[in-house]
Amino acid sequence: MKKLMEKRKEKKYSYQYMANSLGISKPFYWQIENGKRRLSYIMAIKIAEIFKMKPDELFYDDLKEEKDI
């Protein structure tokens, strides 16, 4: 989730800020960002909305690498 991490840092959002915005725990968010937990489509939409982006803009490249598309 490289692009997600880059965007979060660019906006100076903490893990806690993201977790609070999504209604999840800080460890849960950390696991998503660090690839330890699978990202649901609904969560991808919610995360993208925080950055005023579309989910594909944030996550497509990571998915492409993961699936070797």
PDB file of N, CA, C, O and CB in Angstrom:
ATOM      1  N   MET A   1       0.826  -1.187   0.000  1.00  0.00           N
ATOM      2  CA  MET A   1       0.000   0.000   0.000  1.00  0.00           C
ATOM      3  C   MET A   1       0.875   1.258   0.000  1.00  0.00           C
ATOM      4  O   MET A   1       0.682   2.178   0.794  1.00  0.00           O
ATOM      5  CB  MET A   1      -0.942  -0.006   1.211  1.00  0.00           C
ATOM      6  N   LYS A   2       1.832   1.261  -0.910  1.00  0.00           N
ATOM      7  CA  LYS A   2       2.783   2.364  -0.968  1.00  0.00           C
ATOM      8  C   LYS A   2       2.129   3.718  -1.190  1.00  0.00           C
ATOM      9  O   LYS A   2       2.452   4.694  -0.513  1.00  0.00           O
ATOM     10  CB  LYS A   2       3.775   2.112  -2.052  1.00  0.00           C
ATOM     11  N   LYS A   3       1.209   3.770  -2.141  1.00  0.00           N
ATOM     12  CA  LYS A   3       0.596   5.060  -2.462  1.00  0.00           C
ATOM     13  C   LYS A   3      -0.252   5.569  -1.293  1.00  0.00           C
ATOM     14  O   LYS A   3      -0.290   6.770  -1.025  1.00  0.00           O
ATOM     15  CB  LYS A   3      -0.267   4.941  -3.732  1.00  0.00           C
ATOM     16  N   LEU A   4      -0.926   4.654  -0.605  1.00  0.00           N
ATOM     17  CA  LEU A   4      -1.717   5.040   0.559  1.00  0.00           C
ATOM     18  C   LEU A   4      -0.815   5.658   1.618  1.00  0.00           C
ATOM     19  O   LEU A   4      -1.137   6.706   2.177  1.00  0.00           O
ATOM     20  CB  LEU A   4      -2.474   3.825   1.134  1.00  0.00           C
ATOM     21  N   MET A   5       0.301   5.017   1.891  1.00  0.00           N
ATOM     22  CA  MET A   5       1.228   5.530   2.897  1.00  0.00           C
ATOM     23  C   MET A   5       1.782   6.897   2.467  1.00  0.00           C
ATOM     24  O   MET A   5       1.890   7.812   3.283  1.00  0.00           O
ATOM     25  CB  MET A   5       2.385   4.526   3.128  1.00  0.00           C
ATOM     26  N   GLU A   6       2.126   7.024   1.201  1.00  0.00           N
ATOM     27  CA  GLU A   6       2.642   8.295   0.695  1.00  0.00           C
ATOM     28  C   GLU A   6       1.610   9.417   0.848  1.00  0.00           C
ATOM     29  O   GLU A   6       1.944  10.516   1.288  1.00  0.00           O
ATOM     30  CB  GLU A   6       3.048   8.152  -0.778  1.00  0.00           C
ATOM     31  N   LYS A   7       0.368   9.136   0.486  1.00  0.00           N
ATOM     32  CA  LYS A   7      -0.689  10.144   0.588  1.00  0.00           C
ATOM     33  C   LYS A   7      -0.939  10.536   2.040  1.00  0.00           C
ATOM     34  O   LYS A   7      -1.114  11.713   2.353  1.00  0.00           O
ATOM     35  CB  LYS A   7      -1.984   9.625  -0.045  1.00  0.00           C
ATOM     36  N   ARG A   8      -0.953   9.537   2.923  1.00  0.00           N
ATOM     37  CA  ARG A   8      -1.188   9.820   4.342  1.00  0.00           C
ATOM     38  C   ARG A   8      -0.094  10.728   4.884  1.00  0.00           C
ATOM     39  O   ARG A   8      -0.375  11.689   5.600  1.00  0.00           O
ATOM     40  CB  ARG A   8      -1.252   8.510   5.160  1.00  0.00           C
ATOM     41  N   LYS A   9       1.148  10.424   4.545  1.00  0.00           N
ATOM     42  CA  LYS A   9       2.269  11.239   5.020  1.00  0.00           C
ATOM     43  C   LYS A   9       2.257  12.624   4.386  1.00  0.00           C
ATOM     44  O   LYS A   9       2.560  13.620   5.044  1.00  0.00           O
ATOM     45  CB  LYS A   9       3.597  10.541   4.723  1.00  0.00           C
ATOM     46  N   GLU A  10       1.906  12.680   3.110  1.00  0.00           N
ATOM     47  CA  GLU A  10       1.830  13.956   2.394  1.00  0.00           C
ATOM     48  C   GLU A  10       0.827  14.898   3.073  1.00  0.00           C
ATOM     49  O   GLU A  10       1.076  16.097   3.201  1.00  0.00           O
ATOM     50  CB  GLU A  10       1.431  13.723   0.916  1.00  0.00           C
ATOM     51  N   LYS A  11      -0.295  14.344   3.499  1.00  0.00           N
ATOM     52  CA  LYS A  11      -1.335  15.133   4.175  1.00  0.00           C
ATOM     53  C   LYS A  11      -1.047  15.315   5.666  1.00  0.00           C
ATOM     54  O   LYS A  11      -1.758  16.036   6.367  1.00  0.00           O
ATOM     55  CB  LYS A  11      -2.695  14.468   3.994  1.00  0.00           C
ATOM     56  N   LYS A  12       0.005  14.648   6.133  1.00  0.00           N
ATOM     57  CA  LYS A  12       0.387  14.691   7.555  1.00  0.00           C
ATOM     58  C   LYS A  12      -0.714  14.122   8.454  1.00  0.00           C
ATOM     59  O   LYS A  12      -0.958  14.617   9.555  1.00  0.00           O
ATOM     60  CB  LYS A  12       0.706  16.135   7.975  1.00  0.00           C
ATOM     61  N   TYR A  13      -1.373  13.070   7.957  1.00  0.00           N
ATOM     62  CA  TYR A  13      -2.385  12.371   8.739  1.00  0.00           C
ATOM     63  C   TYR A  13      -1.708  11.253   9.526  1.00  0.00           C
ATOM     64  O   TYR A  13      -0.879  10.523   8.981  1.00  0.00           O
ATOM     65  CB  TYR A  13      -3.517  11.806   7.822  1.00  0.00           C
ATOM     66  N   SER A  14      -2.051  11.120  10.777  1.00  0.00           N
ATOM     67  CA  SER A  14      -1.496  10.043  11.608  1.00  0.00           C
ATOM     68  C   SER A  14      -2.311   8.773  11.402  1.00  0.00           C
ATOM     69  O   SER A  14      -3.404   8.802  10.836  1.00  0.00           O
ATOM     70  CB  SER A  14      -1.486  10.446  13.114  1.00  0.00           C
ATOM     71  N   TYR A  15      -1.756   7.657  11.872  1.00  0.00           N
ATOM     72  CA  TYR A  15      -2.520   6.407  11.866  1.00  0.00           C
ATOM     73  C   TYR A  15      -3.808   6.598  12.665  1.00  0.00           C
ATOM     74  O   TYR A  15      -4.869   6.115  12.271  1.00  0.00           O
ATOM     75  CB  TYR A  15      -1.677   5.232  12.455  1.00  0.00           C
ATOM     76  N   GLN A  16      -3.707   7.302  13.782  1.00  0.00           N
ATOM     77  CA  GLN A  16      -4.875   7.511  14.642  1.00  0.00           C
ATOM     78  C   GLN A  16      -5.937   8.349  13.933  1.00  0.00           C
ATOM     79  O   GLN A  16      -7.128   8.055  14.037  1.00  0.00           O
ATOM     80  CB  GLN A  16      -4.458   8.191  15.956  1.00  0.00           C
ATOM     81  N   TYR A  17      -5.522   9.377  13.222  1.00  0.00           N
ATOM     82  CA  TYR A  17      -6.474  10.201  12.474  1.00  0.00           C
ATOM     83  C   TYR A  17      -7.223   9.351  11.457  1.00  0.00           C
ATOM     84  O   TYR A  17      -8.446   9.435  11.349  1.00  0.00           O
ATOM     85  CB  TYR A  17      -5.750  11.367  11.767  1.00  0.00           C
ATOM     86  N   MET A  18      -6.488   8.537  10.717  1.00  0.00           N
ATOM     87  CA  MET A  18      -7.111   7.680   9.706  1.00  0.00           C
ATOM     88  C   MET A  18      -8.077   6.698  10.359  1.00  0.00           C
ATOM     89  O   MET A  18      -9.202   6.518   9.893  1.00  0.00           O
ATOM     90  CB  MET A  18      -6.038   6.919   8.905  1.00  0.00           C
ATOM     91  N   ALA A  19      -7.633   6.071  11.430  1.00  0.00           N
ATOM     92  CA  ALA A  19      -8.481   5.105  12.127  1.00  0.00           C
ATOM     93  C   ALA A  19      -9.761   5.767  12.624  1.00  0.00           C
ATOM     94  O   ALA A  19     -10.851   5.223  12.446  1.00  0.00           O
ATOM     95  CB  ALA A  19      -7.723   4.472  13.302  1.00  0.00           C
ATOM     96  N   ASN A  20      -9.638   6.929  13.238  1.00  0.00           N
ATOM     97  CA  ASN A  20     -10.808   7.648  13.737  1.00  0.00           C
ATOM     98  C   ASN A  20     -11.754   8.015  12.596  1.00  0.00           C
ATOM     99  O   ASN A  20     -12.971   7.893  12.733  1.00  0.00           O
ATOM    100  CB  ASN A  20     -10.375   8.910  14.491  1.00  0.00           C
ATOM    101  N   SER A  21     -11.202   8.458  11.484  1.00  0.00           N
ATOM    102  CA  SER A  21     -12.016   8.846  10.330  1.00  0.00           C
ATOM    103  C   SER A  21     -12.779   7.662   9.743  1.00  0.00           C
ATOM    104  O   SER A  21     -13.862   7.822   9.180  1.00  0.00           O
ATOM    105  CB  SER A  21     -11.136   9.472   9.258  1.00  0.00           C
ATOM    106  N   LEU A  22     -12.201   6.479   9.881  1.00  0.00           N
ATOM    107  CA  LEU A  22     -12.807   5.270   9.319  1.00  0.00           C
ATOM    108  C   LEU A  22     -13.652   4.500  10.327  1.00  0.00           C
ATOM    109  O   LEU A  22     -14.370   3.570   9.960  1.00  0.00           O
ATOM    110  CB  LEU A  22     -11.732   4.367   8.777  1.00  0.00           C
ATOM    111  N   GLY A  23     -13.565   4.889  11.596  1.00  0.00           N
ATOM    112  CA  GLY A  23     -14.318   4.192  12.628  1.00  0.00           C
ATOM    113  C   GLY A  23     -13.748   2.829  12.975  1.00  0.00           C
ATOM    114  O   GLY A  23     -14.480   1.908  13.337  1.00  0.00           O
ATOM    115  N   ILE A  24     -12.418   2.711  12.859  1.00  0.00           N
ATOM    116  CA  ILE A  24     -11.735   1.458  13.182  1.00  0.00           C
ATOM    117  C   ILE A  24     -10.607   1.754  14.169  1.00  0.00           C
ATOM    118  O   ILE A  24     -10.326   2.916  14.464  1.00  0.00           O
ATOM    119  CB  ILE A  24     -11.179   0.766  11.890  1.00  0.00           C
ATOM    120  N   SER A  25      -9.968   0.711  14.675  1.00  0.00           N
ATOM    121  CA  SER A  25      -8.869   0.915  15.614  1.00  0.00           C
ATOM    122  C   SER A  25      -7.585   1.277  14.863  1.00  0.00           C
ATOM    123  O   SER A  25      -7.434   1.001  13.672  1.00  0.00           O
ATOM    124  CB  SER A  25      -8.651  -0.351  16.474  1.00  0.00           C
ATOM    125  N   LYS A  26      -6.684   1.893  15.588  1.00  0.00           N
ATOM    126  CA  LYS A  26      -5.381   2.256  15.015  1.00  0.00           C
ATOM    127  C   LYS A  26      -4.624   1.007  14.538  1.00  0.00           C
ATOM    128  O   LYS A  26      -4.086   1.017  13.431  1.00  0.00           O
ATOM    129  CB  LYS A  26      -4.532   3.029  16.056  1.00  0.00           C
ATOM    130  N   PRO A  27      -4.567  -0.081  15.349  1.00  0.00           N
ATOM    131  CA  PRO A  27      -3.871  -1.281  14.857  1.00  0.00           C
ATOM    132  C   PRO A  27      -4.517  -1.868  13.592  1.00  0.00           C
ATOM    133  O   PRO A  27      -3.815  -2.371  12.715  1.00  0.00           O
ATOM    134  CB  PRO A  27      -3.841  -2.343  15.952  1.00  0.00           C
ATOM    135  N   PHE A  28      -5.840  -1.806  13.499  1.00  0.00           N
ATOM    136  CA  PHE A  28      -6.536  -2.313  12.311  1.00  0.00           C
ATOM    137  C   PHE A  28      -6.106  -1.512  11.090  1.00  0.00           C
ATOM    138  O   PHE A  28      -5.798  -2.087  10.047  1.00  0.00           O
ATOM    139  CB  PHE A  28      -8.080  -2.242  12.495  1.00  0.00           C
ATOM    140  N   TYR A  29      -6.083  -0.180  11.215  1.00  0.00           N
ATOM    141  CA  TYR A  29      -5.661   0.656  10.089  1.00  0.00           C
ATOM    142  C   TYR A  29      -4.202   0.373   9.726  1.00  0.00           C
ATOM    143  O   TYR A  29      -3.872   0.248   8.547  1.00  0.00           O
ATOM    144  CB  TYR A  29      -5.848   2.153  10.425  1.00  0.00           C
ATOM    145  N   TRP A  30      -3.345   0.273  10.712  1.00  0.00           N
ATOM    146  CA  TRP A  30      -1.928  -0.002  10.469  1.00  0.00           C
ATOM    147  C   TRP A  30      -1.781  -1.298   9.671  1.00  0.00           C
ATOM    148  O   TRP A  30      -0.983  -1.372   8.737  1.00  0.00           O
ATOM    149  CB  TRP A  30      -1.148  -0.095  11.809  1.00  0.00           C
ATOM    150  N   GLN A  31      -2.547  -2.306  10.041  1.00  0.00           N
ATOM    151  CA  GLN A  31      -2.487  -3.593   9.343  1.00  0.00           C
ATOM    152  C   GLN A  31      -2.917  -3.461   7.884  1.00  0.00           C
ATOM    153  O   GLN A  31      -2.338  -4.103   7.007  1.00  0.00           O
ATOM    154  CB  GLN A  31      -3.369  -4.622  10.052  1.00  0.00           C
ATOM    155  N   ILE A  32      -3.920  -2.640   7.621  1.00  0.00           N
ATOM    156  CA  ILE A  32      -4.340  -2.408   6.233  1.00  0.00           C
ATOM    157  C   ILE A  32      -3.214  -1.753   5.452  1.00  0.00           C
ATOM    158  O   ILE A  32      -2.833  -2.219   4.378  1.00  0.00           O
ATOM    159  CB  ILE A  32      -5.612  -1.529   6.180  1.00  0.00           C
ATOM    160  N   GLU A  33      -2.687  -0.671   6.001  1.00  0.00           N
ATOM    161  CA  GLU A  33      -1.657   0.093   5.286  1.00  0.00           C
ATOM    162  C   GLU A  33      -0.385  -0.716   5.062  1.00  0.00           C
ATOM    163  O   GLU A  33       0.311  -0.514   4.067  1.00  0.00           O
ATOM    164  CB  GLU A  33      -1.323   1.358   6.052  1.00  0.00           C
ATOM    165  N   ASN A  34      -0.081  -1.618   5.969  1.00  0.00           N
ATOM    166  CA  ASN A  34       1.141  -2.404   5.873  1.00  0.00           C
ATOM    167  C   ASN A  34       0.930  -3.795   5.286  1.00  0.00           C
ATOM    168  O   ASN A  34       1.809  -4.651   5.382  1.00  0.00           O
ATOM    169  CB  ASN A  34       1.758  -2.528   7.221  1.00  0.00           C
ATOM    170  N   GLY A  35      -0.231  -4.021   4.680  1.00  0.00           N
ATOM    171  CA  GLY A  35      -0.486  -5.262   3.965  1.00  0.00           C
ATOM    172  C   GLY A  35      -0.664  -6.489   4.841  1.00  0.00           C
ATOM    173  O   GLY A  35      -0.538  -7.614   4.358  1.00  0.00           O
ATOM    174  N   LYS A  36      -0.951  -6.294   6.100  1.00  0.00           N
ATOM    175  CA  LYS A  36      -1.139  -7.419   7.028  1.00  0.00           C
ATOM    176  C   LYS A  36      -2.607  -7.840   7.097  1.00  0.00           C
ATOM    177  O   LYS A  36      -2.930  -8.904   7.626  1.00  0.00           O
ATOM    178  CB  LYS A  36      -0.634  -7.044   8.434  1.00  0.00           C
ATOM    179  N   ARG A  37      -3.483  -7.006   6.565  1.00  0.00           N
ATOM    180  CA  ARG A  37      -4.921  -7.287   6.575  1.00  0.00           C
ATOM    181  C   ARG A  37      -5.465  -6.949   5.195  1.00  0.00           C
ATOM    182  O   ARG A  37      -5.078  -5.952   4.586  1.00  0.00           O
ATOM    183  CB  ARG A  37      -5.667  -6.470   7.698  1.00  0.00           C
ATOM    184  N   ARG A  38      -6.351  -7.779   4.721  1.00  0.00           N
ATOM    185  CA  ARG A  38      -6.949  -7.558   3.415  1.00  0.00           C
ATOM    186  C   ARG A  38      -7.885  -6.352   3.433  1.00  0.00           C
ATOM    187  O   ARG A  38      -8.589  -6.111   4.413  1.00  0.00           O
ATOM    188  CB  ARG A  38      -7.703  -8.803   2.962  1.00  0.00           C
ATOM    189  N   LEU A  39      -7.878  -5.626   2.368  1.00  0.00           N
ATOM    190  CA  LEU A  39      -8.676  -4.422   2.234  1.00  0.00           C
ATOM    191  C   LEU A  39      -9.987  -4.765   1.530  1.00  0.00           C
ATOM    192  O   LEU A  39      -9.979  -5.259   0.403  1.00  0.00           O
ATOM    193  CB  LEU A  39      -7.899  -3.328   1.460  1.00  0.00           C
ATOM    194  N   SER A  40     -11.108  -4.504   2.193  1.00  0.00           N
ATOM    195  CA  SER A  40     -12.406  -4.724   1.549  1.00  0.00           C
ATOM    196  C   SER A  40     -12.681  -3.559   0.592  1.00  0.00           C
ATOM    197  O   SER A  40     -12.095  -2.484   0.714  1.00  0.00           O
ATOM    198  CB  SER A  40     -13.553  -4.858   2.617  1.00  0.00           C
ATOM    199  N   TYR A  41     -13.577  -3.797  -0.349  1.00  0.00           N
ATOM    200  CA  TYR A  41     -13.911  -2.761  -1.309  1.00  0.00           C
ATOM    201  C   TYR A  41     -14.554  -1.562  -0.612  1.00  0.00           C
ATOM    202  O   TYR A  41     -14.266  -0.412  -0.946  1.00  0.00           O
ATOM    203  CB  TYR A  41     -14.845  -3.316  -2.387  1.00  0.00           C
ATOM    204  N   ILE A  42     -15.417  -1.836   0.349  1.00  0.00           N
ATOM    205  CA  ILE A  42     -16.075  -0.759   1.094  1.00  0.00           C
ATOM    206  C   ILE A  42     -15.037   0.086   1.831  1.00  0.00           C
ATOM    207  O   ILE A  42     -15.127   1.313   1.828  1.00  0.00           O
ATOM    208  CB  ILE A  42     -17.107  -1.338   2.094  1.00  0.00           C
ATOM    209  N   MET A  43     -14.057  -0.557   2.462  1.00  0.00           N
ATOM    210  CA  MET A  43     -13.015   0.174   3.181  1.00  0.00           C
ATOM    211  C   MET A  43     -12.156   0.969   2.194  1.00  0.00           C
ATOM    212  O   MET A  43     -11.738   2.085   2.501  1.00  0.00           O
ATOM    213  CB  MET A  43     -12.134  -0.801   4.005  1.00  0.00           C
ATOM    214  N   ALA A  44     -11.894   0.411   1.025  1.00  0.00           N
ATOM    215  CA  ALA A  44     -11.123   1.127   0.002  1.00  0.00           C
ATOM    216  C   ALA A  44     -11.842   2.408  -0.405  1.00  0.00           C
ATOM    217  O   ALA A  44     -11.209   3.447  -0.593  1.00  0.00           O
ATOM    218  CB  ALA A  44     -10.891   0.230  -1.235  1.00  0.00           C
ATOM    219  N   ILE A  45     -13.155   2.333  -0.540  1.00  0.00           N
ATOM    220  CA  ILE A  45     -13.945   3.514  -0.893  1.00  0.00           C
ATOM    221  C   ILE A  45     -13.852   4.552   0.223  1.00  0.00           C
ATOM    222  O   ILE A  45     -13.643   5.735  -0.043  1.00  0.00           O
ATOM    223  CB  ILE A  45     -15.425   3.129  -1.155  1.00  0.00           C
ATOM    224  N   LYS A  46     -14.005   4.113   1.460  1.00  0.00           N
ATOM    225  CA  LYS A  46     -13.952   5.037   2.600  1.00  0.00           C
ATOM    226  C   LYS A  46     -12.586   5.720   2.699  1.00  0.00           C
ATOM    227  O   LYS A  46     -12.506   6.925   2.941  1.00  0.00           O
ATOM    228  CB  LYS A  46     -14.259   4.287   3.908  1.00  0.00           C
ATOM    229  N   ILE A  47     -11.525   4.953   2.511  1.00  0.00           N
ATOM    230  CA  ILE A  47     -10.177   5.525   2.568  1.00  0.00           C
ATOM    231  C   ILE A  47      -9.983   6.528   1.438  1.00  0.00           C
ATOM    232  O   ILE A  47      -9.471   7.625   1.660  1.00  0.00           O
ATOM    233  CB  ILE A  47      -9.106   4.414   2.488  1.00  0.00           C
ATOM    234  N   ALA A  48     -10.387   6.157   0.234  1.00  0.00           N
ATOM    235  CA  ALA A  48     -10.234   7.047  -0.921  1.00  0.00           C
ATOM    236  C   ALA A  48     -10.996   8.348  -0.714  1.00  0.00           C
ATOM    237  O   ALA A  48     -10.525   9.411  -1.118  1.00  0.00           O
ATOM    238  CB  ALA A  48     -10.717   6.355  -2.201  1.00  0.00           C
ATOM    239  N   GLU A  49     -12.177   8.275  -0.085  1.00  0.00           N
ATOM    240  CA  GLU A  49     -12.967   9.480   0.164  1.00  0.00           C
ATOM    241  C   GLU A  49     -12.229  10.468   1.072  1.00  0.00           C
ATOM    242  O   GLU A  49     -12.362  11.681   0.910  1.00  0.00           O
ATOM    243  CB  GLU A  49     -14.309   9.106   0.787  1.00  0.00           C
ATOM    244  N   ILE A  50     -11.458   9.951   2.018  1.00  0.00           N
ATOM    245  CA  ILE A  50     -10.690  10.829   2.911  1.00  0.00           C
ATOM    246  C   ILE A  50      -9.719  11.690   2.109  1.00  0.00           C
ATOM    247  O   ILE A  50      -9.484  12.851   2.443  1.00  0.00           O
ATOM    248  CB  ILE A  50      -9.920   9.997   3.963  1.00  0.00           C
ATOM    249  N   PHE A  51      -9.156  11.106   1.044  1.00  0.00           N
ATOM    250  CA  PHE A  51      -8.189  11.822   0.208  1.00  0.00           C
ATOM    251  C   PHE A  51      -8.833  12.458  -1.019  1.00  0.00           C
ATOM    252  O   PHE A  51      -8.142  13.018  -1.870  1.00  0.00           O
ATOM    253  CB  PHE A  51      -7.090  10.880  -0.229  1.00  0.00           C
ATOM    254  N   LYS A  52     -10.180  12.368  -1.108  1.00  0.00           N
ATOM    255  CA  LYS A  52     -10.919  12.908  -2.254  1.00  0.00           C
ATOM    256  C   LYS A  52     -10.395  12.318  -3.564  1.00  0.00           C
ATOM    257  O   LYS A  52     -10.133  13.023  -4.539  1.00  0.00           O
ATOM    258  CB  LYS A  52     -10.816  14.447  -2.286  1.00  0.00           C
ATOM    259  N   MET A  53     -10.256  10.996  -3.537  1.00  0.00           N
ATOM    260  CA  MET A  53      -9.768  10.260  -4.698  1.00  0.00           C
ATOM    261  C   MET A  53     -10.716   9.091  -4.972  1.00  0.00           C
ATOM    262  O   MET A  53     -11.623   8.806  -4.189  1.00  0.00           O
ATOM    263  CB  MET A  53      -8.305   9.755  -4.469  1.00  0.00           C
ATOM    264  N   LYS A  54     -10.482   8.427  -6.095  1.00  0.00           N
ATOM    265  CA  LYS A  54     -11.198   7.191  -6.401  1.00  0.00           C
ATOM    266  C   LYS A  54     -10.333   6.035  -5.899  1.00  0.00           C
ATOM    267  O   LYS A  54      -9.108   6.148  -5.874  1.00  0.00           O
ATOM    268  CB  LYS A  54     -11.504   7.060  -7.952  1.00  0.00           C
ATOM    269  N   PRO A  55     -10.956   4.926  -5.501  1.00  0.00           N
ATOM    270  CA  PRO A  55     -10.178   3.790  -4.990  1.00  0.00           C
ATOM    271  C   PRO A  55      -9.077   3.334  -5.955  1.00  0.00           C
ATOM    272  O   PRO A  55      -7.971   3.015  -5.520  1.00  0.00           O
ATOM    273  CB  PRO A  55     -11.105   2.628  -4.700  1.00  0.00           C
ATOM    274  N   ASP A  56      -9.369   3.299  -7.255  1.00  0.00           N
ATOM    275  CA  ASP A  56      -8.357   2.860  -8.219  1.00  0.00           C
ATOM    276  C   ASP A  56      -7.120   3.746  -8.208  1.00  0.00           C
ATOM    277  O   ASP A  56      -6.006   3.264  -8.413  1.00  0.00           O
ATOM    278  CB  ASP A  56      -8.946   2.832  -9.613  1.00  0.00           C
ATOM    279  N   GLU A  57      -7.309   5.031  -7.972  1.00  0.00           N
ATOM    280  CA  GLU A  57      -6.172   5.950  -7.950  1.00  0.00           C
ATOM    281  C   GLU A  57      -5.210   5.605  -6.810  1.00  0.00           C
ATOM    282  O   GLU A  57      -4.002   5.806  -6.929  1.00  0.00           O
ATOM    283  CB  GLU A  57      -6.661   7.402  -7.810  1.00  0.00           C
ATOM    284  N   LEU A  58      -5.746   5.094  -5.722  1.00  0.00           N
ATOM    285  CA  LEU A  58      -4.923   4.759  -4.557  1.00  0.00           C
ATOM    286  C   LEU A  58      -4.401   3.327  -4.581  1.00  0.00           C
ATOM    287  O   LEU A  58      -3.261   3.075  -4.190  1.00  0.00           O
ATOM    288  CB  LEU A  58      -5.715   4.976  -3.298  1.00  0.00           C
ATOM    289  N   PHE A  59      -5.223   2.396  -5.034  1.00  0.00           N
ATOM    290  CA  PHE A  59      -4.919   0.986  -4.808  1.00  0.00           C
ATOM    291  C   PHE A  59      -4.620   0.150  -6.044  1.00  0.00           C
ATOM    292  O   PHE A  59      -4.135  -0.973  -5.906  1.00  0.00           O
ATOM    293  CB  PHE A  59      -6.033   0.379  -4.110  1.00  0.00           C
ATOM    294  N   TYR A  60      -4.888   0.651  -7.242  1.00  0.00           N
ATOM    295  CA  TYR A  60      -4.728  -0.168  -8.442  1.00  0.00           C
ATOM    296  C   TYR A  60      -3.306  -0.668  -8.642  1.00  0.00           C
ATOM    297  O   TYR A  60      -3.102  -1.847  -8.934  1.00  0.00           O
ATOM    298  CB  TYR A  60      -5.152   0.613  -9.647  1.00  0.00           C
ATOM    299  N   ASP A  61      -2.321   0.210  -8.491  1.00  0.00           N
ATOM    300  CA  ASP A  61      -0.933  -0.196  -8.717  1.00  0.00           C
ATOM    301  C   ASP A  61      -0.495  -1.301  -7.761  1.00  0.00           C
ATOM    302  O   ASP A  61       0.213  -2.225  -8.164  1.00  0.00           O
ATOM    303  CB  ASP A  61      -0.009   1.002  -8.572  1.00  0.00           C
ATOM    304  N   ASP A  62      -0.909  -1.213  -6.499  1.00  0.00           N
ATOM    305  CA  ASP A  62      -0.564  -2.255  -5.530  1.00  0.00           C
ATOM    306  C   ASP A  62      -1.222  -3.581  -5.897  1.00  0.00           C
ATOM    307  O   ASP A  62      -0.593  -4.635  -5.812  1.00  0.00           O
ATOM    308  CB  ASP A  62      -0.984  -1.832  -4.115  1.00  0.00           C
ATOM    309  N   LEU A  63      -2.479  -3.527  -6.302  1.00  0.00           N
ATOM    310  CA  LEU A  63      -3.186  -4.742  -6.696  1.00  0.00           C
ATOM    311  C   LEU A  63      -2.539  -5.353  -7.934  1.00  0.00           C
ATOM    312  O   LEU A  63      -2.382  -6.570  -8.034  1.00  0.00           O
ATOM    313  CB  LEU A  63      -4.673  -4.444  -6.961  1.00  0.00           C
ATOM    314  N   LYS A  64      -2.173  -4.499  -8.859  1.00  0.00           N
ATOM    315  CA  LYS A  64      -1.536  -4.958 -10.092  1.00  0.00           C
ATOM    316  C   LYS A  64      -0.233  -5.695  -9.786  1.00  0.00           C
ATOM    317  O   LYS A  64       0.024  -6.760 -10.348  1.00  0.00           O
ATOM    318  CB  LYS A  64      -1.266  -3.770 -11.033  1.00  0.00           C
ATOM    319  N   GLU A  65       0.584  -5.137  -8.904  1.00  0.00           N
ATOM    320  CA  GLU A  65       1.829  -5.794  -8.495  1.00  0.00           C
ATOM    321  C   GLU A  65       1.568  -7.113  -7.789  1.00  0.00           C
ATOM    322  O   GLU A  65       2.230  -8.117  -8.051  1.00  0.00           O
ATOM    323  CB  GLU A  65       2.632  -4.880  -7.588  1.00  0.00           C
ATOM    324  N   GLU A  66       0.593  -7.094  -6.892  1.00  0.00           N
ATOM    325  CA  GLU A  66       0.277  -8.284  -6.087  1.00  0.00           C
ATOM    326  C   GLU A  66      -0.205  -9.437  -6.972  1.00  0.00           C
ATOM    327  O   GLU A  66       0.162 -10.591  -6.752  1.00  0.00           O
ATOM    328  CB  GLU A  66      -0.795  -7.949  -5.030  1.00  0.00           C
ATOM    329  N   LYS A  67      -1.020  -9.119  -7.960  1.00  0.00           N
ATOM    330  CA  LYS A  67      -1.617 -10.155  -8.813  1.00  0.00           C
ATOM    331  C   LYS A  67      -0.821 -10.378 -10.093  1.00  0.00           C
ATOM    332  O   LYS A  67      -1.162 -11.254 -10.888  1.00  0.00           O
ATOM    333  CB  LYS A  67      -3.047  -9.782  -9.162  1.00  0.00           C
ATOM    334  N   ASP A  68       0.235  -9.595 -10.301  1.00  0.00           N
ATOM    335  CA  ASP A  68       1.063  -9.697 -11.513  1.00  0.00           C
ATOM    336  C   ASP A  68       0.226  -9.544 -12.784  1.00  0.00           C
ATOM    337  O   ASP A  68       0.343 -10.329 -13.726  1.00  0.00           O
ATOM    338  CB  ASP A  68       1.801 -11.043 -11.539  1.00  0.00           C
ATOM    339  N   ILE A  69      -0.609  -8.527 -12.785  1.00  0.00           N
ATOM    340  CA  ILE A  69      -1.489  -8.275 -13.938  1.00  0.00           C
ATOM    341  C   ILE A  69      -0.706  -7.572 -15.020  1.00  0.00           C
ATOM    342  O   ILE A  69      -1.254  -7.265 -16.079  1.00  0.00           O
ATOM    343  CB  ILE A  69      -2.726  -7.429 -13.532  1.00  0.00           C
TER     344      ILE A  69
END
